[in-house]
Amino acid sequence: MVFSSPIFLFLFLPVVFGLQFVVGKRLRNLFLLIASLIFYTWGAKELASVLVASIILNYVFAAFISREPRKTQARTTDVDQSLPAGHSEVAQQNRRGLRPKLLLGAGIAFNLGILISLKYSNFIITTANEGFSLIGLDSLHFTSFPIYPTLGVSFFTFSAMSYLVDLYRGEVSFDRNPINTALYISFFPKLLAGPIVRYRDVADQMTERQVTLDKFASGMQRVVVGLGKKVLIADTLGGVANQIFGIPASQLTPELSWLGIACFTLQIYFDFSGYSDMAIGLGRMAGFDFLENFNYPYVSQSVREFWRRWHISLSTWFRDYLYIPLGGNRRGAVRLCANLMIVFFLCGLWHGAGWTFVVWGIWHGTFMVLEHTRFGKVVGKVWSPVQWAYALLVAMIGWVFFRASTIGYATSFVMSMFGYAHGNGLQYPVDMYVDRLTIVALVAAVIGCFPVFPALARYRETVIGWSKTRSQTVQSVVVAGYTLAGLCFFGGILILSAMVVAGTTYKAFLYFQF
Protein backbone atom coordinates (compact mmCIF):
# COMPACT_ATOMS: atom_id res chain seq x y z
CA MET A 1 0.00 0.00 0.00
CA VAL A 2 1.46 3.33 -1.04
CA PHE A 3 0.27 6.86 -0.39
CA SER A 4 -0.68 7.52 -4.02
CA SER A 5 -2.77 4.36 -4.45
CA PRO A 6 -6.59 4.48 -4.51
CA ILE A 7 -6.86 1.97 -1.64
CA PHE A 8 -4.85 4.28 0.61
CA LEU A 9 -6.39 7.60 -0.45
CA PHE A 10 -10.01 6.56 -0.58
CA LEU A 11 -10.18 3.89 2.15
CA PHE A 12 -7.24 3.58 4.52
CA LEU A 13 -6.62 7.30 5.08
CA PRO A 14 -10.22 8.39 5.84
CA VAL A 15 -10.94 5.32 7.98
CA VAL A 16 -7.78 5.57 10.11
CA PHE A 17 -7.86 9.32 10.66
CA GLY A 18 -11.57 9.27 11.26
CA LEU A 19 -11.38 6.50 13.85
CA GLN A 20 -8.44 8.07 15.70
CA PHE A 21 -10.86 10.62 17.10
CA VAL A 22 -13.30 7.89 18.13
CA VAL A 23 -10.84 5.74 20.07
CA GLY A 24 -9.75 8.63 22.28
CA LYS A 25 -6.34 9.79 23.46
CA ARG A 26 -5.64 6.86 25.81
CA LEU A 27 -5.95 4.21 23.08
CA ARG A 28 -4.75 6.33 20.17
CA ASN A 29 -1.18 4.99 20.11
CA LEU A 30 -2.37 1.39 20.19
CA PHE A 31 -4.83 2.11 17.39
CA LEU A 32 -2.16 3.79 15.24
CA LEU A 33 0.19 0.87 15.91
CA ILE A 34 -2.40 -1.63 14.70
CA ALA A 35 -3.09 0.54 11.64
CA SER A 36 0.65 0.74 10.91
CA LEU A 37 1.07 -3.02 11.10
CA ILE A 38 -1.90 -3.52 8.76
CA PHE A 39 -0.43 -0.93 6.39
CA TYR A 40 2.95 -2.67 6.37
CA THR A 41 1.56 -6.19 6.07
CA TRP A 42 -0.45 -5.11 3.03
CA GLY A 43 2.77 -4.68 1.03
CA ALA A 44 5.33 -6.84 2.83
CA LYS A 45 2.96 -9.77 3.53
CA GLU A 46 4.82 -12.56 5.36
CA LEU A 47 7.90 -10.37 5.82
CA ALA A 48 5.93 -8.25 8.25
CA SER A 49 7.32 -10.68 10.80
CA VAL A 50 10.71 -9.00 10.26
CA LEU A 51 9.27 -5.68 11.40
CA VAL A 52 7.62 -7.32 14.42
CA ALA A 53 10.90 -9.02 15.35
CA SER A 54 12.71 -5.70 14.99
CA ILE A 55 10.21 -4.03 17.33
CA ILE A 56 10.46 -6.73 19.99
CA LEU A 57 14.23 -7.14 20.02
CA ASN A 58 14.98 -3.42 19.83
CA TYR A 59 12.70 -2.93 22.82
CA VAL A 60 14.60 -5.64 24.68
CA PHE A 61 17.98 -4.15 23.78
CA ALA A 62 16.74 -0.70 24.85
CA ALA A 63 15.50 -2.09 28.17
CA PHE A 64 18.87 -3.67 28.99
CA ILE A 65 20.88 -0.64 27.85
CA SER A 66 18.74 1.65 30.00
CA ARG A 67 19.60 -0.37 33.12
CA GLU A 68 23.31 0.25 32.70
CA PRO A 69 25.24 3.35 33.88
CA ARG A 70 25.21 6.18 31.38
CA LYS A 71 28.19 6.69 29.13
CA THR A 72 28.45 10.29 30.35
CA GLN A 73 28.52 9.09 33.95
CA ALA A 74 31.37 6.70 33.22
CA ARG A 75 33.40 9.59 31.82
CA THR A 76 33.09 11.88 34.80
CA THR A 77 32.87 9.61 37.84
CA ASP A 78 35.86 9.66 40.19
CA VAL A 79 37.89 6.54 40.91
CA ASP A 80 35.99 4.02 43.03
CA GLN A 81 37.88 3.89 46.34
CA SER A 82 36.84 0.27 46.85
CA LEU A 83 38.96 -0.85 43.89
CA PRO A 84 42.22 -2.62 44.75
CA ALA A 85 45.34 -0.51 44.70
CA GLY A 86 46.82 0.00 41.23
CA HIS A 87 43.46 0.16 39.41
CA SER A 88 43.04 3.36 37.41
CA GLU A 89 39.98 5.37 36.49
CA VAL A 90 40.22 3.87 33.03
CA ALA A 91 39.80 0.42 34.52
CA GLN A 92 36.69 1.57 36.35
CA GLN A 93 35.28 3.10 33.17
CA ASN A 94 35.93 -0.15 31.35
CA ARG A 95 34.15 -2.05 34.12
CA ARG A 96 31.16 0.25 33.94
CA GLY A 97 31.18 0.78 30.20
CA LEU A 98 31.86 -2.67 28.74
CA ARG A 99 28.44 -4.23 29.30
CA PRO A 100 26.37 -1.38 27.79
CA LYS A 101 28.83 -1.20 24.89
CA LEU A 102 28.34 -4.90 24.26
CA LEU A 103 24.57 -4.49 24.44
CA LEU A 104 24.69 -1.54 22.06
CA GLY A 105 26.97 -3.48 19.71
CA ALA A 106 24.60 -6.44 19.76
CA GLY A 107 21.64 -4.16 19.01
CA ILE A 108 23.43 -2.49 16.10
CA ALA A 109 24.61 -5.89 14.80
CA PHE A 110 21.02 -7.15 14.92
CA ASN A 111 19.69 -4.20 12.92
CA LEU A 112 22.54 -4.32 10.43
CA GLY A 113 21.94 -8.06 10.09
CA ILE A 114 18.34 -7.40 9.04
CA LEU A 115 19.46 -4.69 6.61
CA ILE A 116 22.27 -6.70 5.03
CA SER A 117 20.42 -9.99 4.73
CA LEU A 118 17.30 -8.52 3.14
CA LYS A 119 18.89 -5.84 0.97
CA TYR A 120 22.49 -6.75 0.18
CA SER A 121 22.70 -10.54 0.18
CA ASN A 122 22.26 -10.84 -3.59
CA PHE A 123 24.76 -8.03 -4.20
CA ILE A 124 27.33 -9.59 -1.88
CA ILE A 125 26.99 -13.03 -3.45
CA THR A 126 27.14 -11.70 -7.01
CA THR A 127 30.18 -9.57 -6.24
CA ALA A 128 31.91 -12.48 -4.49
CA ASN A 129 31.23 -14.80 -7.43
CA GLU A 130 32.63 -12.25 -9.88
CA GLY A 131 35.76 -12.01 -7.74
CA PHE A 132 36.08 -15.79 -7.49
CA SER A 133 35.76 -16.17 -11.26
CA LEU A 134 38.65 -13.76 -11.79
CA ILE A 135 40.97 -15.93 -9.73
CA GLY A 136 39.66 -19.23 -11.03
CA LEU A 137 37.61 -20.37 -8.03
CA ASP A 138 34.14 -21.92 -8.08
CA SER A 139 31.13 -19.68 -7.53
CA LEU A 140 29.06 -19.75 -4.38
CA HIS A 141 25.87 -21.77 -4.66
CA PHE A 142 23.53 -20.01 -2.32
CA THR A 143 19.95 -18.82 -2.56
CA SER A 144 19.61 -15.45 -0.89
CA PHE A 145 16.56 -13.70 0.46
CA PRO A 146 14.31 -12.11 -2.14
CA ILE A 147 14.46 -8.33 -2.28
CA TYR A 148 11.19 -6.54 -1.52
CA PRO A 149 11.27 -2.87 -2.61
CA THR A 150 8.33 -1.99 -0.34
CA LEU A 151 9.95 -3.35 2.79
CA GLY A 152 11.44 -0.02 3.91
CA VAL A 153 14.13 -1.85 5.85
CA SER A 154 16.70 0.93 5.33
CA PHE A 155 14.51 3.39 7.16
CA PHE A 156 13.19 1.51 10.16
CA THR A 157 16.59 -0.06 10.93
CA PHE A 158 18.26 3.37 10.90
CA SER A 159 15.54 4.75 13.17
CA ALA A 160 15.98 1.85 15.60
CA MET A 161 19.78 2.20 15.65
CA SER A 162 19.58 5.93 16.36
CA TYR A 163 17.25 5.16 19.30
CA LEU A 164 19.69 2.64 20.80
CA VAL A 165 22.69 4.94 20.34
CA ASP A 166 20.89 7.94 21.86
CA LEU A 167 19.77 5.77 24.76
CA TYR A 168 23.35 4.61 25.32
CA ARG A 169 24.58 8.20 25.19
CA GLY A 170 21.98 9.26 27.73
CA GLU A 171 20.27 11.65 25.33
CA VAL A 172 16.86 9.96 25.65
CA SER A 173 15.06 8.04 28.37
CA PHE A 174 13.70 4.53 28.02
CA ASP A 175 9.92 4.33 27.69
CA ARG A 176 8.69 1.21 29.48
CA ASN A 177 5.50 1.21 27.44
CA PRO A 178 6.25 -1.15 24.52
CA ILE A 179 3.39 0.30 22.50
CA ASN A 180 5.17 3.64 22.26
CA THR A 181 8.43 2.03 21.12
CA ALA A 182 6.57 -0.10 18.60
CA LEU A 183 4.72 2.92 17.23
CA TYR A 184 7.97 4.90 16.94
CA ILE A 185 9.56 2.17 14.81
CA SER A 186 6.53 1.24 12.71
CA PHE A 187 4.44 4.45 12.38
CA PHE A 188 3.19 4.12 8.81
CA PRO A 189 3.71 7.68 7.46
CA LYS A 190 7.50 7.40 7.85
CA LEU A 191 7.88 3.63 7.66
CA LEU A 192 8.58 2.97 3.99
CA ALA A 193 10.63 5.97 2.85
CA GLY A 194 11.29 8.21 5.82
CA PRO A 195 12.01 10.79 6.92
CA ILE A 196 14.30 9.04 9.41
CA VAL A 197 12.71 10.34 12.59
CA ARG A 198 14.80 10.23 15.76
CA TYR A 199 13.17 9.18 18.99
CA ARG A 200 14.44 12.24 20.84
CA ASP A 201 12.47 14.45 18.43
CA VAL A 202 9.15 12.71 19.12
CA ALA A 203 9.58 11.24 22.62
CA ASP A 204 7.38 13.83 24.32
CA GLN A 205 4.88 13.73 21.46
CA MET A 206 4.23 10.05 22.06
CA THR A 207 2.14 10.91 25.11
CA GLU A 208 1.68 14.69 25.12
CA ARG A 209 0.72 15.54 21.53
CA GLN A 210 -2.55 17.26 20.71
CA VAL A 211 -4.63 16.72 17.58
CA THR A 212 -6.26 20.08 16.91
CA LEU A 213 -8.49 21.10 14.02
CA ASP A 214 -5.94 23.62 12.74
CA LYS A 215 -3.13 21.06 12.90
CA PHE A 216 -5.27 18.45 11.19
CA ALA A 217 -6.19 20.87 8.39
CA SER A 218 -2.56 21.93 7.98
CA GLY A 219 -1.56 18.29 7.70
CA MET A 220 -4.22 17.67 5.04
CA GLN A 221 -2.89 20.59 3.00
CA ARG A 222 0.63 19.17 3.20
CA VAL A 223 -0.66 15.76 2.07
CA VAL A 224 -2.40 17.34 -0.92
CA VAL A 225 0.75 19.21 -1.95
CA GLY A 226 2.84 16.05 -1.66
CA LEU A 227 0.31 14.05 -3.67
CA GLY A 228 0.34 16.70 -6.40
CA LYS A 229 4.14 16.68 -6.52
CA LYS A 230 4.08 12.92 -6.98
CA VAL A 231 1.29 12.24 -9.47
CA LEU A 232 1.18 15.50 -11.43
CA ILE A 233 4.89 16.33 -11.74
CA ALA A 234 7.15 13.41 -10.77
CA ASP A 235 5.19 10.69 -12.57
CA THR A 236 4.82 12.82 -15.72
CA LEU A 237 8.53 13.61 -15.94
CA GLY A 238 9.44 10.11 -14.80
CA GLY A 239 7.74 8.66 -17.86
CA VAL A 240 9.99 10.73 -20.12
CA ALA A 241 13.12 9.88 -18.10
CA ASN A 242 12.32 6.16 -18.20
CA GLN A 243 11.93 6.19 -21.97
CA ILE A 244 15.18 8.08 -22.59
CA PHE A 245 17.20 5.96 -20.16
CA GLY A 246 15.89 2.95 -22.08
CA ILE A 247 17.44 4.13 -25.36
CA PRO A 248 20.60 2.21 -26.36
CA ALA A 249 23.77 4.15 -25.62
CA SER A 250 24.70 4.10 -29.32
CA GLN A 251 21.52 6.02 -30.18
CA LEU A 252 21.81 8.81 -27.62
CA THR A 253 22.19 12.43 -28.67
CA PRO A 254 23.17 15.42 -26.52
CA GLU A 255 19.62 16.78 -26.70
CA LEU A 256 18.11 13.49 -25.59
CA SER A 257 20.62 13.05 -22.79
CA TRP A 258 20.07 16.52 -21.35
CA LEU A 259 16.29 16.13 -21.58
CA GLY A 260 16.45 12.73 -19.90
CA ILE A 261 18.65 13.78 -16.99
CA ALA A 262 16.73 17.05 -16.55
CA CYS A 263 13.49 15.08 -16.24
CA PHE A 264 15.03 12.60 -13.81
CA THR A 265 16.65 15.37 -11.74
CA LEU A 266 13.25 16.93 -11.28
CA GLN A 267 11.44 13.61 -10.96
CA ILE A 268 13.50 12.33 -8.05
CA TYR A 269 13.19 15.61 -6.17
CA PHE A 270 9.44 15.94 -6.56
CA ASP A 271 8.87 12.23 -6.00
CA PHE A 272 10.88 12.05 -2.78
CA SER A 273 10.01 15.49 -1.42
CA GLY A 274 6.39 14.72 -2.30
CA TYR A 275 6.56 11.57 -0.19
CA SER A 276 8.18 13.52 2.64
CA ASP A 277 5.44 16.15 2.40
CA MET A 278 2.80 13.45 2.67
CA ALA A 279 4.60 11.75 5.56
CA ILE A 280 4.97 15.02 7.46
CA GLY A 281 1.35 15.91 6.72
CA LEU A 282 0.02 12.52 7.82
CA GLY A 283 2.10 12.73 10.97
CA ARG A 284 0.66 16.18 11.65
CA MET A 285 -2.86 14.83 11.19
CA ALA A 286 -2.04 12.39 14.01
CA GLY A 287 -0.57 15.16 16.17
CA PHE A 288 3.13 14.58 15.42
CA ASP A 289 5.58 17.26 14.27
CA PHE A 290 8.29 15.71 12.10
CA LEU A 291 11.34 17.71 11.09
CA GLU A 292 11.62 18.87 7.48
CA ASN A 293 13.47 16.58 5.06
CA PHE A 294 14.05 18.95 2.13
CA ASN A 295 14.88 22.63 1.83
CA TYR A 296 15.01 23.50 -1.88
CA PRO A 297 18.27 21.63 -2.62
CA TYR A 298 18.52 22.79 -6.22
CA VAL A 299 19.18 26.38 -5.19
CA SER A 300 22.44 25.26 -3.55
CA GLN A 301 25.70 26.93 -4.52
CA SER A 302 27.96 24.10 -3.39
CA VAL A 303 27.81 20.36 -2.87
CA ARG A 304 28.16 20.92 0.87
CA GLU A 305 25.08 23.13 0.81
CA PHE A 306 23.25 20.58 -1.35
CA TRP A 307 23.67 17.97 1.37
CA ARG A 308 22.42 20.38 3.99
CA ARG A 309 19.22 20.70 1.96
CA TRP A 310 18.74 17.23 0.40
CA HIS A 311 17.34 14.31 2.42
CA ILE A 312 18.18 16.16 5.63
CA SER A 313 17.22 13.33 7.94
CA LEU A 314 19.67 10.94 6.25
CA SER A 315 22.57 13.40 5.95
CA THR A 316 22.26 14.40 9.61
CA TRP A 317 22.01 10.72 10.59
CA PHE A 318 25.31 9.95 8.87
CA ARG A 319 26.84 13.08 10.38
CA ASP A 320 25.84 12.31 13.97
CA TYR A 321 26.24 8.53 14.00
CA LEU A 322 29.16 7.97 11.63
CA TYR A 323 31.07 11.10 10.58
CA ILE A 324 31.47 12.62 14.06
CA PRO A 325 32.27 9.28 15.79
CA LEU A 326 34.93 8.70 13.12
CA GLY A 327 36.55 11.96 14.18
CA GLY A 328 34.87 14.41 11.82
CA ASN A 329 37.20 17.29 11.01
CA ARG A 330 39.00 17.19 14.36
CA ARG A 331 41.93 14.94 13.41
CA GLY A 332 43.60 16.67 10.51
CA ALA A 333 43.02 17.11 6.80
CA VAL A 334 43.86 13.52 5.79
CA ARG A 335 41.49 12.04 8.33
CA LEU A 336 38.79 14.54 7.30
CA CYS A 337 39.04 13.43 3.67
CA ALA A 338 38.99 9.76 4.65
CA ASN A 339 35.95 10.27 6.89
CA LEU A 340 34.05 12.07 4.14
CA MET A 341 34.80 9.34 1.61
CA ILE A 342 33.75 6.61 4.06
CA VAL A 343 30.48 8.41 4.79
CA PHE A 344 29.58 8.95 1.15
CA PHE A 345 30.65 5.47 0.10
CA LEU A 346 28.23 4.07 2.68
CA CYS A 347 25.63 6.69 1.77
CA GLY A 348 25.73 5.49 -1.82
CA LEU A 349 25.56 1.86 -0.76
CA TRP A 350 22.65 2.65 1.58
CA HIS A 351 20.65 3.87 -1.41
CA GLY A 352 21.02 0.69 -3.38
CA ALA A 353 22.80 -2.64 -3.64
CA GLY A 354 24.72 -1.85 -6.82
CA TRP A 355 27.99 -0.34 -7.99
CA THR A 356 26.21 2.56 -9.71
CA PHE A 357 25.05 3.75 -6.30
CA VAL A 358 28.57 3.35 -4.91
CA VAL A 359 29.93 5.50 -7.75
CA TRP A 360 27.22 8.07 -7.06
CA GLY A 361 28.26 8.23 -3.42
CA ILE A 362 31.97 8.46 -4.24
CA TRP A 363 31.22 11.19 -6.81
CA HIS A 364 29.59 13.36 -4.15
CA GLY A 365 32.23 12.44 -1.59
CA THR A 366 34.98 13.55 -3.97
CA PHE A 367 33.47 17.01 -4.37
CA MET A 368 32.86 17.25 -0.64
CA VAL A 369 36.58 16.63 -0.16
CA LEU A 370 37.52 19.12 -2.89
CA GLU A 371 35.39 21.81 -1.29
CA HIS A 372 37.48 21.46 1.87
CA THR A 373 40.59 22.37 -0.16
CA ARG A 374 41.67 25.44 -2.11
CA PHE A 375 39.23 24.39 -4.82
CA GLY A 376 36.36 25.16 -2.47
CA LYS A 377 37.76 28.58 -1.66
CA VAL A 378 38.08 29.42 -5.36
CA VAL A 379 34.53 28.27 -6.10
CA GLY A 380 33.24 30.27 -3.15
CA LYS A 381 34.63 33.51 -4.64
CA VAL A 382 33.14 33.28 -8.12
CA TRP A 383 29.87 34.83 -9.27
CA SER A 384 26.87 33.31 -7.47
CA PRO A 385 25.13 32.03 -10.65
CA VAL A 386 28.35 30.19 -11.56
CA GLN A 387 28.41 28.56 -8.11
CA TRP A 388 24.79 27.52 -8.57
CA ALA A 389 25.50 26.09 -12.05
CA TYR A 390 28.50 24.16 -10.69
CA ALA A 391 26.51 22.57 -7.83
CA LEU A 392 23.59 21.72 -10.13
CA LEU A 393 25.90 20.18 -12.74
CA VAL A 394 27.59 18.00 -10.11
CA ALA A 395 24.18 16.85 -8.88
CA MET A 396 22.89 16.11 -12.39
CA ILE A 397 25.95 14.07 -13.39
CA GLY A 398 25.62 12.18 -10.15
CA TRP A 399 21.97 11.44 -10.90
CA VAL A 400 23.01 9.79 -14.17
CA PHE A 401 24.86 7.10 -12.23
CA PHE A 402 22.01 6.92 -9.71
CA ARG A 403 19.47 6.24 -12.48
CA ALA A 404 21.48 4.15 -14.94
CA SER A 405 21.43 0.37 -14.75
CA THR A 406 25.18 -0.04 -15.30
CA ILE A 407 28.31 2.03 -14.90
CA GLY A 408 29.09 1.58 -18.59
CA TYR A 409 25.72 2.99 -19.67
CA ALA A 410 26.04 5.87 -17.23
CA THR A 411 29.49 6.73 -18.61
CA SER A 412 28.18 6.72 -22.18
CA PHE A 413 25.22 8.84 -21.11
CA VAL A 414 27.46 11.47 -19.50
CA MET A 415 29.74 11.52 -22.56
CA SER A 416 26.74 12.08 -24.82
CA MET A 417 25.67 15.03 -22.67
CA PHE A 418 28.93 16.74 -23.56
CA GLY A 419 28.90 16.02 -27.28
CA TYR A 420 30.45 12.56 -27.44
CA ALA A 421 27.34 10.93 -28.82
CA HIS A 422 26.80 8.47 -31.67
CA GLY A 423 23.08 8.82 -32.31
CA ASN A 424 21.72 10.74 -35.28
CA GLY A 425 18.39 11.69 -33.72
CA LEU A 426 16.38 10.11 -36.53
CA GLN A 427 15.21 6.97 -34.76
CA TYR A 428 14.72 8.73 -31.41
CA PRO A 429 13.91 12.40 -32.09
CA VAL A 430 13.55 14.72 -29.10
CA ASP A 431 10.06 15.88 -30.08
CA MET A 432 8.85 12.29 -29.66
CA TYR A 433 9.26 12.73 -25.89
CA VAL A 434 8.02 16.29 -25.47
CA ASP A 435 4.33 17.14 -25.49
CA ARG A 436 2.26 19.88 -23.87
CA LEU A 437 1.80 17.95 -20.65
CA THR A 438 5.55 17.41 -20.34
CA ILE A 439 6.25 21.09 -20.94
CA VAL A 440 3.70 22.13 -18.30
CA ALA A 441 5.20 19.66 -15.83
CA LEU A 442 8.73 20.93 -16.57
CA VAL A 443 7.73 24.55 -16.06
CA ALA A 444 5.87 23.76 -12.84
CA ALA A 445 8.82 21.70 -11.59
CA VAL A 446 11.39 24.41 -12.29
CA ILE A 447 9.25 26.99 -10.48
CA GLY A 448 8.74 24.57 -7.59
CA CYS A 449 12.49 24.12 -7.19
CA PHE A 450 12.78 27.69 -5.96
CA PRO A 451 11.31 28.99 -2.68
CA VAL A 452 8.44 30.74 -4.44
CA PHE A 453 5.66 29.54 -2.14
CA PRO A 454 7.43 30.54 1.11
CA ALA A 455 7.89 33.99 -0.43
CA LEU A 456 4.18 34.14 -1.29
CA ALA A 457 3.31 33.02 2.24
CA ARG A 458 5.43 35.83 3.70
CA TYR A 459 3.77 38.31 1.35
CA ARG A 460 0.37 37.01 2.44
CA GLU A 461 1.23 37.60 6.09
CA THR A 462 2.41 41.10 5.22
CA VAL A 463 -0.82 41.92 3.42
CA ILE A 464 -2.96 40.48 6.22
CA GLY A 465 -0.93 42.47 8.74
CA TRP A 466 -1.48 45.59 6.68
CA SER A 467 -5.24 44.90 6.48
CA LYS A 468 -5.44 44.80 10.28
CA THR A 469 -4.47 48.48 10.34
CA ARG A 470 -7.40 49.31 8.09
CA SER A 471 -11.14 48.96 8.53
CA GLN A 472 -12.87 45.74 9.48
CA THR A 473 -14.32 45.55 5.98
CA VAL A 474 -10.89 45.68 4.34
CA GLN A 475 -9.57 43.06 6.72
CA SER A 476 -12.52 40.74 6.04
CA VAL A 477 -12.16 41.12 2.27
CA VAL A 478 -8.42 40.36 2.37
CA VAL A 479 -8.83 37.30 4.60
CA ALA A 480 -11.76 36.01 2.54
CA GLY A 481 -9.79 36.50 -0.67
CA TYR A 482 -6.80 34.54 0.56
CA THR A 483 -9.08 31.83 1.99
CA LEU A 484 -10.84 31.45 -1.35
CA ALA A 485 -7.52 31.39 -3.22
CA GLY A 486 -6.23 28.68 -0.89
CA LEU A 487 -9.35 26.58 -1.32
CA CYS A 488 -9.10 26.87 -5.10
CA PHE A 489 -5.39 26.03 -5.10
CA PHE A 490 -5.49 23.02 -2.80
CA GLY A 491 -8.86 21.89 -4.12
CA GLY A 492 -7.59 22.05 -7.70
CA ILE A 493 -4.50 20.00 -6.87
CA LEU A 494 -6.62 17.44 -5.02
CA ILE A 495 -9.15 17.08 -7.84
CA LEU A 496 -6.51 16.77 -10.56
CA SER A 497 -4.49 14.31 -8.48
CA ALA A 498 -7.56 12.21 -7.70
CA MET A 499 -8.45 12.10 -11.39
CA VAL A 500 -4.95 10.90 -12.27
CA VAL A 501 -4.91 8.31 -9.46
CA ALA A 502 -8.34 6.99 -10.42
CA GLY A 503 -7.62 6.93 -14.15
CA THR A 504 -4.15 5.38 -14.26
CA THR A 505 -2.18 2.59 -12.67
CA TYR A 506 -0.42 4.08 -9.66
CA LYS A 507 3.37 4.16 -9.57
CA ALA A 508 5.35 3.47 -6.42
CA PHE A 509 7.56 6.18 -4.97
CA LEU A 510 11.18 5.96 -6.16
CA TYR A 511 12.64 5.72 -2.66
CA PHE A 512 10.61 2.60 -1.86
CA GLN A 513 13.39 0.60 -3.53
CA PHE A 514 15.96 1.98 -1.09
Secondary structure, DSSP 8 states (H G I E B T S, - for coil): --TTSHHIIIIIHHHHHHHHHHH-HHHHHHHHHHHHHHHHHHHHGGGHHHHHHHHHHHHHHHHHHHHS--HHHHHH----TTS-TT--HHHHHHHHHHHHHHHHHHHHHHHHHHHIIIIIHHHHHHHHHHHHHHTT------------GGG-HHHHHHHHHHHHHHHHHTSS-----HHHHHHHHH-HHHHTT-----HHHHTTHHHH----HHHHHHHHHHHHHHHHIIIIIIHHHHHHHHHHTTS-GGG--HHHHHHHHHHHHHHHHHHHHHHHHHHHHHHHHTT-------S-GGG-SSHHHHHHHSSHHHHHHHIIIIITTTTTTSS-HHHHHHHHHHHHHHHHHHH-SSHHHHHHHHHHHHHHHHTTSHHHHHHTTS-HHHHHHHHHHHHHHHHHHHH-SSHHHHHHHHHHHTT-----SSSS-GGGS--HHHHHHHHHHHHHTSSHHHHHHHHHHHHHHHHTTS-HHHHHHHHHHHHHHHHHHHHHHHHHHHHHHHHS-----GGGG-
